[in-house]
Each structure stands twice: as C-alpha cells, then as structure tokens.
Amino acid sequence: MDAYLQSLAETSGLSVEQVTQNLMDSLGGIPLGRMALPEEIAELVGFLVSPKASYITGVNYIIDGGSNPSL
C-alpha cells in the first residue's frame, strides 16, 4: 500500500498524505480516521490460525475501521 500511495503521489503531484486522504474520502471516509496497520490485520490472522479459534467456521471478518456499518 505504501508503494501504491507513493506512486499515486508522484504521478498526481500531491503529497502521500493528500493522496491518502483523497483515497479515504473516496471510500466515504473511515470512522477511525486512518488506514489499518499491517500488524492489526496480522493479529486477526494469527488468532484465526491458532488453536484458540479451532471452533470458528464460516465467518467473514471485516477490518475496515468502521467504514461498513454492521450489527
């Protein structure tokens, strides 16, 4: 993602921060105000492959900072 945002910034003449904000705005905003860190995704993946999650089946986890409201 970092390389993608850097490439967009270079081609558009904007800063990486501006490109990032434009991308978040185009998605309708992210309630937590930032993109996820790779470690935050890895924590869920680590849990799901661990014995602690051995009884979990057929579930979709959405890690999007609250962009898609759900119950």
Buried (B, 14 or more C-beta within 10 A) or exposed (E): EEEEBEEBBEEEEBEBEEBBEBBBEEEEEBEEEEBBEEEEEEEEEEEEEEEEEEEEEEEEEEEBBEBEEEE
